[in-house]
Amino acid sequence: MKKIIKALLASLMMISIFSFSPFSPFSPTEAEALWSGQAGTVIGSGVNVRTGPGTNFGTRGTVALGTTVLHLGSFQSAPDGWWENVRITSGPLNGVEGWIRGDFLGNWHTPGQGMNYNIMTRAQLAQEILNRYYGTSTTGRRITMPRWASNMTDANRRSAYMNIRDTANGLMATTRPERPNTHLNEDLLRAVLRMNDQYGTLQINAIAGGNHTGAANDEHYIGRAIDFQLNAGGLAGRTPASILTYLENTWGFRTQRNSGGQARNPNYHGNGTSLFHLEIWGRN
């Protein structure tokens, strides 16, 4: 009996340590096919390359910021984060294979093509938006957003920058008591990056906080809506309807329109500014 109990406990431990990452929408088999052969970049400094998926494994050395990697297909979770099995393709460890924690990797793309947003996790998508805010993205594209909210007296209303930063760190987008477990929707983040690629510089006004207010069931506070400044950057001169049509027809996003099928009025908030209120409800 003791042997059986020990065997069961060992199995449970293996499942908890090596089960597929909760951050991924794909099964292990799907993930291997999607991730294998994808190229990426190390987005941290002095990052360990380990012999297995976890800090309890030994290290094969460290890699510098900007080191390039090739994904080998495996994507596993552990108590200390999710891990990617990669081959180093530049720098002193060129050719070495090992495991790097997922939040230290980004800029995933098919070699010779643009970034593959479809396989990036919520945290990685948010990190790429941050990179474009900081001006450190390998794409050279830019996204601007308010760093501080105008009404920070309410701690549950966060600036757009704070929403994205917290999401990149795996945290909730808002801590409003009515919506205690709200994360930004992955497809909303993908839509932001698609728009940035298509139209150029974007100016985000608000996501789930900052100078945005709303009821507990507001689309912002369930992580599915974002406001852009329509008269700034690459959106200047664009119409909401044309942007929604691009997202729907080109990339298959399901967007929210009014009862007449028209795009939301850019002055939806009624505060005299030209805002584009975008809601993303998944993909077809």
Order of alpha helices (4+ residues) and beta strands (2+ residues): alpha-alpha-beta-beta-beta-beta-beta-beta-beta-alpha-beta-alpha-alpha-beta-beta-alpha-beta-beta
